[in-house]
Amino acid sequence: MEDSIFENLVKEAIEEIPAEYKEKLENVEIVIADFPNNNQLRHIHEGNGKLLLGLYEGVPRIKRGRYGIGGTLPDKITIFKNPLLMIARSEEHLRELIADTVKHEIGHHFGMSEDALRKIKQPF
């Protein structure tokens, strides 16, 4: 799949986020990478056999003090293109996987744990 098509699917997923959550996505960068790098792969629990589809790297909103003072780097959400393509059965399934992954990682930004996110399909 061409990068531009995949990027548009990610943009669509971001646009579907309810306004009350999108407004609070300050200082968050959402990027696309083909695969996780070695440092990002360490976030996968050893032996679970799962692919890393997305990753939130930053300080969740509930754990922050007053943000925005000084030169703070943005939090980062990375969506991994090739692992998503590997498990998608169709373009529609890919669209759903991307939307779920974006919402899942944004859930981490708002302080939801992995266990809490697994219990609910849609964090918002």
A tleap script that builds the chain and sets N, CA, C and O, in Angstrom:
source leaprc.protein.ff14SB
mol = sequence {
  NMET GLU ASP SER ILE PHE GLU ASN LEU VAL
  LYS GLU ALA ILE GLU GLU ILE PRO ALA GLU
  TYR LYS GLU LYS LEU GLU ASN VAL GLU ILE
  VAL ILE ALA ASP PHE PRO ASN ASN ASN GLN
  LEU ARG HIE ILE HIE GLU GLY ASN GLY LYS
  LEU LEU LEU GLY LEU TYR GLU GLY VAL PRO
  ARG ILE LYS ARG GLY ARG TYR GLY ILE GLY
  GLY THR LEU PRO ASP LYS ILE THR ILE PHE
  LYS ASN PRO LEU LEU MET ILE ALA ARG SER
  GLU GLU HIE LEU ARG GLU LEU ILE ALA ASP
  THR VAL LYS HIE GLU ILE GLY HIE HIE PHE
  GLY MET SER GLU ASP ALA LEU ARG LYS ILE
  LYS GLN PRO CPHE
}
set mol.1.N position { 0.843 -1.182 0.000 }
set mol.1.CA position { 0.000 0.000 0.000 }
set mol.1.C position { 0.886 1.242 0.000 }
set mol.1.O position { 1.887 1.310 0.713 }
set mol.2.N position { 0.501 2.208 -0.803 }
set mol.2.CA position { 1.261 3.454 -0.872 }
set mol.2.C position { 1.186 4.194 0.460 }
set mol.2.O position { 0.172 4.162 1.158 }
set mol.3.N position { 2.289 4.861 0.791 }
set mol.3.CA position { 2.344 5.614 2.041 }
set mol.3.C position { 1.219 6.630 2.145 }
set mol.3.O position { 0.632 6.797 3.214 }
set mol.4.N position { 0.912 7.311 1.046 }
set mol.4.CA position { -0.111 8.364 1.088 }
set mol.4.C position { -1.489 7.803 1.445 }
set mol.4.O position { -2.261 8.457 2.147 }
set mol.5.N position { -1.797 6.610 0.971 }
set mol.5.CA position { -3.085 5.988 1.295 }
set mol.5.C position { -3.123 5.622 2.774 }
set mol.5.O position { -4.119 5.866 3.456 }
set mol.6.N position { -2.037 5.037 3.265 }
set mol.6.CA position { -1.971 4.670 4.677 }
set mol.6.C position { -2.074 5.923 5.548 }
set mol.6.O position { -2.801 5.932 6.541 }
set mol.7.N position { -1.351 6.976 5.178 }
set mol.7.CA position { -1.406 8.237 5.927 }
set mol.7.C position { -2.833 8.772 5.987 }
set mol.7.O position { -3.268 9.264 7.028 }
set mol.8.N position { -3.555 8.677 4.886 }
set mol.8.CA position { -4.946 9.140 4.879 }
set mol.8.C position { -5.823 8.320 5.817 }
set mol.8.O position { -6.726 8.865 6.453 }
set mol.9.N position { -5.569 7.022 5.910 }
set mol.9.CA position { -6.327 6.185 6.839 }
set mol.9.C position { -6.049 6.583 8.283 }
set mol.9.O position { -6.958 6.588 9.113 }
set mol.10.N position { -4.798 6.916 8.586 }
set mol.10.CA position { -4.457 7.379 9.936 }
set mol.10.C position { -5.126 8.727 10.201 }
set mol.10.O position { -5.668 8.944 11.286 }
set mol.11.N position { -5.095 9.625 9.231 }
set mol.11.CA position { -5.758 10.932 9.390 }
set mol.11.C position { -7.251 10.763 9.635 }
set mol.11.O position { -7.827 11.454 10.475 }
set mol.12.N position { -7.879 9.845 8.906 }
set mol.12.CA position { -9.307 9.565 9.114 }
set mol.12.C position { -9.559 9.102 10.545 }
set mol.12.O position { -10.519 9.535 11.183 }
set mol.13.N position { -8.698 8.225 11.044 }
set mol.13.CA position { -8.858 7.717 12.409 }
set mol.13.C position { -8.739 8.849 13.425 }
set mol.13.O position { -9.486 8.887 14.403 }
set mol.14.N position { -7.812 9.763 13.200 }
set mol.14.CA position { -7.642 10.900 14.111 }
set mol.14.C position { -8.868 11.808 14.048 }
set mol.14.O position { -9.327 12.309 15.075 }
set mol.15.N position { -9.390 12.015 12.855 }
set mol.15.CA position { -10.577 12.869 12.690 }
set mol.15.C position { -11.796 12.294 13.402 }
set mol.15.O position { -12.690 13.045 13.793 }
set mol.16.N position { -11.845 10.975 13.574 }
set mol.16.CA position { -12.976 10.323 14.241 }
set mol.16.C position { -12.939 10.470 15.759 }
set mol.16.O position { -13.925 10.169 16.432 }
set mol.17.N position { -11.822 10.925 16.301 }
set mol.17.CA position { -11.720 11.108 17.748 }
set mol.17.C position { -12.691 12.217 18.150 }
set mol.17.O position { -12.702 13.275 17.520 }
set mol.18.N position { -13.511 11.999 19.189 }
set mol.18.CA position { -14.439 13.047 19.622 }
set mol.18.C position { -13.708 14.351 19.968 }
set mol.18.O position { -12.588 14.338 20.479 }
set mol.19.N position { -14.364 15.460 19.678 }
set mol.19.CA position { -13.761 16.790 19.845 }
set mol.19.C position { -13.238 17.020 21.255 }
set mol.19.O position { -12.182 17.630 21.422 }
set mol.20.N position { -13.955 16.546 22.275 }
set mol.20.CA position { -13.516 16.797 23.657 }
set mol.20.C position { -12.183 16.131 23.974 }
set mol.20.O position { -11.470 16.577 24.873 }
set mol.21.N position { -11.836 15.072 23.250 }
set mol.21.CA position { -10.530 14.431 23.427 }
set mol.21.C position { -9.483 15.069 22.525 }
set mol.21.O position { -8.345 15.286 22.939 }
set mol.22.N position { -9.872 15.367 21.295 }
set mol.22.CA position { -8.925 15.992 20.357 }
set mol.22.C position { -8.398 17.311 20.901 }
set mol.22.O position { -7.224 17.637 20.727 }
set mol.23.N position { -9.274 18.073 21.564 }
set mol.23.CA position { -8.871 19.363 22.131 }
set mol.23.C position { -7.773 19.205 23.174 }
set mol.23.O position { -6.981 20.124 23.386 }
set mol.24.N position { -7.721 18.054 23.823 }
set mol.24.CA position { -6.751 17.817 24.895 }
set mol.24.C position { -5.486 17.122 24.399 }
set mol.24.O position { -4.619 16.772 25.200 }
set mol.25.N position { -5.375 16.923 23.104 }
set mol.25.CA position { -4.182 16.301 22.530 }
set mol.25.C position { -3.135 17.372 22.236 }
set mol.25.O position { -2.691 17.534 21.099 }
set mol.26.N position { -2.756 18.088 23.272 }
set mol.26.CA position { -1.737 19.112 23.118 }
set mol.26.C position { -0.364 18.479 23.301 }
set mol.26.O position { -0.177 17.593 24.135 }
set mol.27.N position { 0.571 18.940 22.524 }
set mol.27.CA position { 1.953 18.492 22.641 }
set mol.27.C position { 2.086 16.984 22.393 }
set mol.27.O position { 2.871 16.301 23.050 }
set mol.28.N position { 1.302 16.480 21.429 }
set mol.28.CA position { 1.363 15.073 21.035 }
set mol.28.C position { 1.589 15.009 19.530 }
set mol.28.O position { 0.845 15.602 18.749 }
set mol.29.N position { 2.612 14.290 19.146 }
set mol.29.CA position { 2.931 14.096 17.734 }
set mol.29.C position { 2.510 12.679 17.350 }
set mol.29.O position { 2.867 11.719 18.034 }
set mol.30.N position { 1.758 12.544 16.268 }
set mol.30.CA position { 1.373 11.220 15.772 }
set mol.30.C position { 2.125 10.986 14.471 }
set mol.30.O position { 1.970 11.729 13.502 }
set mol.31.N position { 2.951 9.926 14.468 }
set mol.31.CA position { 3.808 9.642 13.320 }
set mol.31.C position { 3.571 8.212 12.844 }
set mol.31.O position { 2.991 7.387 13.551 }
set mol.32.N position { 4.031 7.946 11.638 }
set mol.32.CA position { 3.935 6.612 11.043 }
set mol.32.C position { 5.345 6.108 10.776 }
set mol.32.O position { 6.189 6.836 10.254 }
set mol.33.N position { 5.589 4.852 11.139 }
set mol.33.CA position { 6.865 4.195 10.833 }
set mol.33.C position { 6.547 2.849 10.193 }
set mol.33.O position { 5.496 2.262 10.450 }
set mol.34.N position { 7.459 2.368 9.361 }
set mol.34.CA position { 7.239 1.059 8.737 }
set mol.34.C position { 7.209 -0.052 9.774 }
set mol.34.O position { 6.297 -0.879 9.773 }
set mol.35.N position { 8.193 -0.078 10.653 }
set mol.35.CA position { 8.319 -1.083 11.703 }
set mol.35.C position { 8.842 -0.413 12.964 }
set mol.35.O position { 9.440 0.659 12.885 }
set mol.36.N position { 8.627 -1.027 14.131 }
set mol.36.CA position { 9.261 -0.500 15.341 }
set mol.36.C position { 10.766 -0.710 15.285 }
set mol.36.O position { 11.247 -1.699 14.732 }
set mol.37.N position { 11.506 0.235 15.866 }
set mol.37.CA position { 12.952 0.062 15.971 }
set mol.37.C position { 13.253 -0.810 17.192 }
set mol.37.O position { 12.344 -1.160 17.944 }
set mol.38.N position { 14.513 -1.155 17.389 }
set mol.38.CA position { 14.886 -2.048 18.493 }
set mol.38.C position { 14.496 -1.484 19.847 }
set mol.38.O position { 14.058 -2.230 20.723 }
set mol.39.N position { 14.648 -0.180 20.033 }
set mol.39.CA position { 14.275 0.435 21.298 }
set mol.39.C position { 12.765 0.325 21.525 }
set mol.39.O position { 12.323 0.052 22.641 }
set mol.40.N position { 11.987 0.533 20.484 }
set mol.40.CA position { 10.533 0.438 20.614 }
set mol.40.C position { 10.081 -0.999 20.835 }
set mol.40.O position { 9.089 -1.239 21.522 }
set mol.41.N position { 10.798 -1.951 20.261 }
set mol.41.CA position { 10.430 -3.362 20.421 }
set mol.41.C position { 10.538 -3.837 21.862 }
set mol.41.O position { 9.891 -4.813 22.242 }
set mol.42.N position { 11.341 -3.164 22.661 }
set mol.42.CA position { 11.475 -3.596 24.057 }
set mol.42.C position { 10.174 -3.413 24.836 }
set mol.42.O position { 10.039 -3.926 25.947 }
set mol.43.N position { 9.216 -2.684 24.260 }
set mol.43.CA position { 7.925 -2.485 24.910 }
set mol.43.C position { 7.011 -3.699 24.773 }
set mol.43.O position { 5.976 -3.775 25.436 }
set mol.44.N position { 7.385 -4.641 23.922 }
set mol.44.CA position { 6.602 -5.867 23.787 }
set mol.44.C position { 7.037 -6.812 24.902 }
set mol.44.O position { 8.230 -7.011 25.129 }
set mol.45.N position { 6.062 -7.388 25.591 }
set mol.45.CA position { 6.402 -8.363 26.630 }
set mol.45.C position { 7.007 -9.592 25.970 }
set mol.45.O position { 6.466 -10.115 24.995 }
set mol.46.N position { 8.121 -10.043 26.501 }
set mol.46.CA position { 8.825 -11.182 25.911 }
set mol.46.C position { 7.916 -12.406 25.848 }
set mol.46.O position { 7.238 -12.760 26.812 }
set mol.47.N position { 7.929 -13.031 24.685 }
set mol.47.CA position { 7.238 -14.297 24.542 }
set mol.47.C position { 5.747 -14.222 24.284 }
set mol.47.O position { 5.092 -15.262 24.209 }
set mol.48.N position { 5.175 -13.005 24.144 }
set mol.48.CA position { 3.733 -12.983 23.926 }
set mol.48.C position { 3.369 -13.186 22.459 }
set mol.48.O position { 2.198 -13.384 22.134 }
set mol.49.N position { 4.357 -13.139 21.576 }
set mol.49.CA position { 4.125 -13.426 20.172 }
set mol.49.C position { 3.312 -12.399 19.421 }
set mol.49.O position { 2.883 -12.663 18.297 }
set mol.50.N position { 3.085 -11.243 20.001 }
set mol.50.CA position { 2.260 -10.229 19.353 }
set mol.50.C position { 3.114 -9.236 18.589 }
set mol.50.O position { 4.279 -9.007 18.913 }
set mol.51.N position { 2.514 -8.659 17.577 }
set mol.51.CA position { 3.153 -7.585 16.827 }
set mol.51.C position { 2.864 -6.265 17.523 }
set mol.51.O position { 1.816 -6.097 18.147 }
set mol.52.N position { 3.784 -5.346 17.415 }
set mol.52.CA position { 3.573 -4.011 17.953 }
set mol.52.C position { 2.939 -3.171 16.846 }
set mol.52.O position { 3.569 -2.900 15.824 }
set mol.53.N position { 1.693 -2.765 17.057 }
set mol.53.CA position { 0.940 -2.020 16.044 }
set mol.53.C position { 1.051 -0.515 16.239 }
set mol.53.O position { 0.982 0.257 15.282 }
set mol.54.N position { 1.222 -0.112 17.485 }
set mol.54.CA position { 1.346 1.302 17.812 }
set mol.54.C position { 2.046 1.443 19.145 }
set mol.54.O position { 2.140 0.485 19.914 }
set mol.55.N position { 2.538 2.642 19.418 }
set mol.55.CA position { 3.261 2.863 20.667 }
set mol.55.C position { 3.112 4.310 21.103 }
set mol.55.O position { 3.319 5.236 20.319 }
set mol.56.N position { 2.746 4.489 22.380 }
set mol.56.CA position { 2.715 5.818 22.994 }
set mol.56.C position { 3.994 5.977 23.800 }
set mol.56.O position { 4.325 5.132 24.632 }
set mol.57.N position { 4.704 7.056 23.549 }
set mol.57.CA position { 5.914 7.373 24.306 }
set mol.57.C position { 5.751 8.780 24.858 }
set mol.57.O position { 5.686 9.752 24.105 }
set mol.58.N position { 5.687 8.879 26.160 }
set mol.58.CA position { 5.523 10.186 26.781 }
set mol.58.C position { 5.076 10.051 28.222 }
set mol.58.O position { 5.181 8.985 28.829 }
set mol.59.N position { 4.577 11.150 28.753 }
set mol.59.CA position { 4.079 11.195 30.122 }
set mol.59.C position { 2.561 11.358 30.048 }
set mol.59.O position { 2.078 12.383 29.567 }
set mol.60.N position { 1.799 10.363 30.519 }
set mol.60.CA position { 0.343 10.478 30.461 }
set mol.60.C position { -0.155 11.744 31.158 }
set mol.60.O position { 0.440 12.206 32.131 }
set mol.61.N position { -1.241 12.289 30.650 }
set mol.61.CA position { -1.782 13.548 31.172 }
set mol.61.C position { -2.027 13.487 32.673 }
set mol.61.O position { -1.805 14.478 33.368 }
set mol.62.N position { -2.479 12.347 33.190 }
set mol.62.CA position { -2.796 12.273 34.617 }
set mol.62.C position { -1.549 12.267 35.495 }
set mol.62.O position { -1.652 12.438 36.710 }
set mol.63.N position { -0.378 12.074 34.900 }
set mol.63.CA position { 0.868 12.046 35.670 }
set mol.63.C position { 1.683 13.319 35.507 }
set mol.63.O position { 2.804 13.406 36.010 }
set mol.64.N position { 1.137 14.301 34.814 }
set mol.64.CA position { 1.874 15.539 34.564 }
set mol.64.C position { 1.556 16.577 35.618 }
set mol.64.O position { 0.473 16.607 36.202 }
set mol.65.N position { 2.538 17.422 35.835 }
set mol.65.CA position { 2.267 18.645 36.574 }
set mol.65.C position { 1.788 19.661 35.563 }
set mol.65.O position { 1.140 19.305 34.579 }
set mol.66.N position { 2.093 20.890 35.789 }
set mol.66.CA position { 1.734 21.929 34.819 }
set mol.66.C position { 2.645 21.788 33.620 }
set mol.66.O position { 3.859 21.962 33.730 }
set mol.67.N position { 2.074 21.478 32.497 }
set mol.67.CA position { 2.809 21.205 31.268 }
set mol.67.C position { 2.969 22.482 30.472 }
set mol.67.O position { 2.163 23.402 30.614 }
set mol.68.N position { 3.967 22.555 29.659 }
set mol.68.CA position { 4.127 23.678 28.757 }
set mol.68.C position { 5.112 24.712 29.248 }
set mol.68.O position { 5.313 25.730 28.587 }
set mol.69.N position { 5.727 24.480 30.381 }
set mol.69.CA position { 6.726 25.406 30.888 }
set mol.69.C position { 8.078 24.937 30.381 }
set mol.69.O position { 8.468 23.793 30.613 }
set mol.70.N position { 8.786 25.801 29.700 }
set mol.70.CA position { 10.087 25.428 29.160 }
set mol.70.C position { 9.944 24.703 27.835 }
set mol.70.O position { 8.858 24.634 27.260 }
set mol.71.N position { 11.055 24.165 27.359 }
set mol.71.CA position { 11.088 23.505 26.052 }
set mol.71.C position { 10.830 22.027 26.165 }
set mol.71.O position { 11.758 21.230 26.024 }
set mol.72.N position { 9.609 21.637 26.414 }
set mol.72.CA position { 9.260 20.235 26.578 }
set mol.72.C position { 9.036 19.575 25.224 }
set mol.72.O position { 8.286 20.085 24.392 }
set mol.73.N position { 9.686 18.447 25.009 }
set mol.73.CA position { 9.466 17.683 23.778 }
set mol.73.C position { 8.052 17.115 23.780 }
set mol.73.O position { 7.517 16.799 24.843 }
set mol.74.N position { 7.444 16.981 22.614 }
set mol.74.CA position { 6.089 16.419 22.576 }
set mol.74.C position { 6.092 14.924 22.876 }
set mol.74.O position { 7.072 14.218 22.639 }
set mol.75.N position { 4.955 14.467 23.407 }
set mol.75.CA position { 4.728 13.033 23.499 }
set mol.75.C position { 4.617 12.527 22.064 }
set mol.75.O position { 4.352 13.297 21.140 }
set mol.76.N position { 4.823 11.229 21.892 }
set mol.76.CA position { 4.802 10.686 20.535 }
set mol.76.C position { 3.975 9.415 20.486 }
set mol.76.O position { 4.130 8.515 21.311 }
set mol.77.N position { 3.098 9.364 19.503 }
set mol.77.CA position { 2.356 8.144 19.185 }
set mol.77.C position { 2.841 7.700 17.815 }
set mol.77.O position { 2.761 8.446 16.839 }
set mol.78.N position { 3.347 6.470 17.757 }
set mol.78.CA position { 3.814 5.922 16.483 }
set mol.78.C position { 2.863 4.812 16.061 }
set mol.78.O position { 2.549 3.913 16.840 }
set mol.79.N position { 2.415 4.890 14.822 }
set mol.79.CA position { 1.578 3.855 14.219 }
set mol.79.C position { 2.477 3.084 13.252 }
set mol.79.O position { 3.095 3.677 12.368 }
set mol.80.N position { 2.550 1.755 13.424 }
set mol.80.CA position { 3.472 0.935 12.642 }
set mol.80.C position { 2.748 0.319 11.439 }
set mol.80.O position { 1.892 -0.554 11.580 }
set mol.81.N position { 3.116 0.795 10.280 }
set mol.81.CA position { 2.435 0.450 9.033 }
set mol.81.C position { 2.509 -1.044 8.700 }
set mol.81.O position { 1.472 -1.684 8.521 }
set mol.82.N position { 3.700 -1.598 8.618 }
set mol.82.CA position { 3.836 -2.974 8.120 }
set mol.82.C position { 3.212 -4.026 9.032 }
set mol.82.O position { 2.589 -4.954 8.517 }
set mol.83.N position { 3.343 -3.936 10.359 }
set mol.83.CA position { 2.627 -4.910 11.192 }
set mol.83.C position { 1.108 -4.850 10.991 }
set mol.83.O position { 0.438 -5.883 10.992 }
set mol.84.N position { 0.568 -3.632 10.820 }
set mol.84.CA position { -0.870 -3.511 10.561 }
set mol.84.C position { -1.243 -4.137 9.220 }
set mol.84.O position { -2.255 -4.829 9.110 }
set mol.85.N position { -0.419 -3.888 8.202 }
set mol.85.CA position { -0.684 -4.478 6.887 }
set mol.85.C position { -0.592 -6.002 6.932 }
set mol.85.O position { -1.319 -6.691 6.217 }
set mol.86.N position { 0.295 -6.524 7.768 }
set mol.86.CA position { 0.488 -7.974 7.855 }
set mol.86.C position { -0.744 -8.694 8.394 }
set mol.86.O position { -1.008 -9.835 8.015 }
set mol.87.N position { -1.498 -8.040 9.273 }
set mol.87.CA position { -2.636 -8.735 9.884 }
set mol.87.C position { -3.986 -8.328 9.295 }
set mol.87.O position { -4.999 -8.974 9.565 }
set mol.88.N position { -4.008 -7.271 8.499 }
set mol.88.CA position { -5.272 -6.819 7.909 }
set mol.88.C position { -5.735 -7.784 6.822 }
set mol.88.O position { -4.953 -8.182 5.959 }
set mol.89.N position { -7.005 -8.153 6.872 }
set mol.89.CA position { -7.581 -9.075 5.886 }
set mol.89.C position { -8.123 -8.347 4.662 }
set mol.89.O position { -8.317 -8.948 3.605 }
set mol.90.N position { -8.364 -7.052 4.814 }
set mol.90.CA position { -8.908 -6.244 3.718 }
set mol.90.C position { -8.627 -4.776 4.038 }
set mol.90.O position { -8.163 -4.446 5.130 }
set mol.91.N position { -8.911 -3.909 3.078 }
set mol.91.CA position { -8.702 -2.482 3.348 }
set mol.91.C position { -9.652 -1.997 4.445 }
set mol.91.O position { -9.274 -1.163 5.267 }
set mol.92.N position { -10.870 -2.509 4.460 }
set mol.92.CA position { -11.820 -2.117 5.512 }
set mol.92.C position { -11.332 -2.598 6.877 }
set mol.92.O position { -11.432 -1.871 7.865 }
set mol.93.N position { -10.807 -3.817 6.932 }
set mol.93.CA position { -10.256 -4.326 8.188 }
set mol.93.C position { -9.057 -3.481 8.613 }
set mol.93.O position { -8.892 -3.186 9.797 }
set mol.94.N position { -8.227 -3.094 7.656 }
set mol.94.CA position { -7.084 -2.227 7.952 }
set mol.94.C position { -7.562 -0.905 8.542 }
set mol.94.O position { -6.986 -0.416 9.514 }
set mol.95.N position { -8.605 -0.327 7.967 }
set mol.95.CA position { -9.173 0.930 8.470 }
set mol.95.C position { -9.591 0.764 9.939 }
set mol.95.O position { -9.326 1.637 10.765 }
set mol.96.N position { -10.243 -0.355 10.255 }
set mol.96.CA position { -10.672 -0.634 11.628 }
set mol.96.C position { -9.475 -0.815 12.556 }
set mol.96.O position { -9.462 -0.291 13.669 }
set mol.97.N position { -8.468 -1.559 12.095 }
set mol.97.CA position { -7.270 -1.780 12.911 }
set mol.97.C position { -6.552 -0.468 13.208 }
set mol.97.O position { -6.111 -0.240 14.335 }
set mol.98.N position { -6.435 0.386 12.209 }
set mol.98.CA position { -5.777 1.679 12.407 }
set mol.98.C position { -6.566 2.515 13.406 }
set mol.98.O position { -5.987 3.100 14.321 }
set mol.99.N position { -7.888 2.576 13.235 }
set mol.99.CA position { -8.722 3.357 14.159 }
set mol.99.C position { -8.587 2.833 15.583 }
set mol.99.O position { -8.439 3.616 16.521 }
set mol.100.N position { -8.637 1.513 15.752 }
set mol.100.CA position { -8.490 0.924 17.086 }
set mol.100.C position { -7.117 1.228 17.675 }
set mol.100.O position { -7.003 1.528 18.864 }
set mol.101.N position { -6.077 1.153 16.850 }
set mol.101.CA position { -4.715 1.402 17.326 }
set mol.101.C position { -4.541 2.858 17.733 }
set mol.101.O position { -3.968 3.142 18.785 }
set mol.102.N position { -5.026 3.778 16.914 }
set mol.102.CA position { -4.929 5.208 17.248 }
set mol.102.C position { -5.653 5.481 18.567 }
set mol.102.O position { -5.111 6.149 19.447 }
set mol.103.N position { -6.874 4.966 18.703 }
set mol.103.CA position { -7.641 5.189 19.933 }
set mol.103.C position { -6.951 4.563 21.138 }
set mol.103.O position { -6.930 5.148 22.221 }
set mol.104.N position { -6.392 3.383 20.950 }
set mol.104.CA position { -5.682 2.691 22.029 }
set mol.104.C position { -4.507 3.533 22.527 }
set mol.104.O position { -4.341 3.724 23.732 }
set mol.105.N position { -3.702 4.029 21.606 }
set mol.105.CA position { -2.519 4.807 22.001 }
set mol.105.C position { -2.916 6.156 22.599 }
set mol.105.O position { -2.256 6.638 23.519 }
set mol.106.N position { -3.979 6.767 22.092 }
set mol.106.CA position { -4.466 8.007 22.698 }
set mol.106.C position { -4.988 7.720 24.105 }
set mol.106.O position { -4.855 8.558 24.997 }
set mol.107.N position { -5.581 6.545 24.307 }
set mol.107.CA position { -5.993 6.138 25.650 }
set mol.107.C position { -4.816 6.135 26.611 }
set mol.107.O position { -4.956 6.568 27.755 }
set mol.108.N position { -3.655 5.653 26.168 }
set mol.108.CA position { -2.449 5.707 27.010 }
set mol.108.C position { -2.074 7.148 27.323 }
set mol.108.O position { -1.667 7.451 28.444 }
set mol.109.N position { -2.207 8.044 26.342 }
set mol.109.CA position { -1.911 9.465 26.565 }
set mol.109.C position { -2.771 10.021 27.700 }
set mol.109.O position { -2.319 10.869 28.469 }
set mol.110.N position { -4.005 9.543 27.798 }
set mol.110.CA position { -4.904 10.016 28.851 }
set mol.110.C position { -4.752 9.220 30.145 }
set mol.110.O position { -5.510 9.428 31.093 }
set mol.111.N position { -3.777 8.308 30.190 }
set mol.111.CA position { -3.447 7.630 31.436 }
set mol.111.C position { -4.050 6.258 31.617 }
set mol.111.O position { -3.938 5.681 32.698 }
set mol.112.N position { -4.688 5.714 30.592 }
set mol.112.CA position { -5.274 4.387 30.728 }
set mol.112.C position { -4.186 3.318 30.622 }
set mol.112.O position { -3.297 3.400 29.774 }
set mol.113.N position { -4.272 2.327 31.486 }
set mol.113.CA position { -3.291 1.245 31.484 }
set mol.113.C position { -3.587 0.268 30.352 }
set mol.113.O position { -4.670 0.282 29.767 }
set mol.114.N position { -2.616 -0.572 30.058 }
set mol.114.CA position { -2.790 -1.607 29.031 }
set mol.114.C position { -3.951 -2.527 29.403 }
set mol.114.O position { -4.768 -2.876 28.550 }
set mol.115.N position { -4.025 -2.921 30.681 }
set mol.115.CA position { -5.111 -3.797 31.125 }
set mol.115.C position { -6.473 -3.134 30.948 }
set mol.115.O position { -7.417 -3.772 30.483 }
set mol.116.N position { -6.580 -1.863 31.314 }
set mol.116.CA position { -7.855 -1.146 31.171 }
set mol.116.C position { -8.248 -1.041 29.705 }
set mol.116.O position { -9.419 -1.205 29.362 }
set mol.117.N position { -7.284 -0.771 28.845 }
set mol.117.CA position { -7.577 -0.642 27.416 }
set mol.117.C position { -7.988 -1.971 26.797 }
set mol.117.O position { -8.803 -1.999 25.875 }
set mol.118.N position { -7.436 -3.063 27.293 }
set mol.118.CA position { -7.810 -4.381 26.764 }
set mol.118.C position { -9.250 -4.734 27.119 }
set mol.118.O position { -9.925 -5.444 26.373 }
set mol.119.N position { -9.716 -4.233 28.264 }
set mol.119.CA position { -11.067 -4.564 28.722 }
set mol.119.C position { -12.148 -3.855 27.924 }
set mol.119.O position { -13.295 -4.298 27.885 }
set mol.120.N position { -11.776 -2.754 27.289 }
set mol.120.CA position { -12.760 -2.017 26.499 }
set mol.120.C position { -12.288 -1.936 25.058 }
set mol.120.O position { -11.102 -1.736 24.798 }
set mol.121.N position { -13.197 -2.089 24.138 }
set mol.121.CA position { -12.827 -2.023 22.715 }
set mol.121.C position { -12.566 -0.587 22.302 }
set mol.121.O position { -11.580 -0.315 21.617 }
set mol.122.N position { -13.420 0.330 22.701 }
set mol.122.CA position { -13.312 1.731 22.316 }
set mol.122.C position { -13.105 2.563 23.582 }
set mol.122.O position { -14.027 2.676 24.389 }
set mol.123.N position { -11.916 3.149 23.778 }
set mol.123.CA position { -11.703 3.954 24.982 }
set mol.123.C position { -12.554 5.210 25.023 }
set mol.123.O position { -12.762 5.764 26.102 }
set mol.124.N position { -13.048 5.675 23.902 }
set mol.124.CA position { -13.939 6.847 23.857 }
set mol.124.C position { -14.752 6.803 22.583 }
set mol.124.O position { -15.567 7.693 22.340 }
savepdb mol mol.pdb
quit
